[in-house]
Amino acid sequence: MRLDKFLKVSRLIKRRTVANSVSEMGRVSVNGNSAKPAKQLKVGDIIEIEYTNKINKYKVLVIPEGNVSIQEASTLYEEIN
């Protein structure tokens, strides 16, 4: 699944267009490397999202086949501190 779609489906970022632009600005990395929106994710990848002055890290646990419900969204990743 593409990075921008995963961010939207998992609800880490609410809109795919926002996920796209954040990735294009270089504020999202996968496994320590800057990632474009089309980056293909796999289970075990570490996503880092840079917010104002904080970097949040998430480990991909599940790659869904399509859209998921709001209740299931948080099961797709694990937050790493």
Backbone hydrogen bonds, N-H to C=O, Kabsch-Sander energy under -0.5 kcal/mol:
donor,donor_aa,acceptor,acceptor_aa,energy
3,L,39,K,-1.6
4,D,37,P,-1.9
6,F,2,R,-2.4
7,L,3,L,-2.6
8,K,4,D,-1.5
9,V,5,K,-3.1
10,S,6,F,-2.8
11,R,8,K,-0.8
12,L,7,L,-1.4
13,I,7,L,-2.0
19,A,15,R,-2.2
20,N,16,R,-2.5
21,S,17,T,-2.3
22,V,18,V,-2.7
23,S,19,A,-2.1
24,E,20,N,-2.3
25,M,21,S,-1.6
26,G,23,S,-1.6
27,R,22,V,-2.0
29,S,48,E,-2.4
30,V,33,N,-2.7
31,N,46,I,-3.1
33,N,30,V,-1.7
35,A,28,V,-2.2
39,K,36,K,-1.8
41,L,1,M,-2.6
44,G,60,V,-2.7
45,D,42,K,-1.9
47,I,45,D,-0.6
47,I,58,Y,-3.2
48,E,29,S,-2.9
49,I,56,N,-2.7
50,E,27,R,-2.9
50,E,48,E,-0.5
51,Y,49,I,-0.7
51,Y,54,K,-3.3
56,N,49,I,-2.6
56,N,54,K,-0.5
57,K,80,I,-0.8
58,Y,47,I,-2.6
59,K,78,E,-3.0
60,V,45,D,-2.7
61,L,76,L,-2.6
62,V,76,L,-1.7
73,A,69,S,-1.4
74,S,70,I,-0.6
75,T,72,E,-1.8
76,L,73,A,-1.4
78,E,59,K,-2.0
80,I,57,K,-2.6
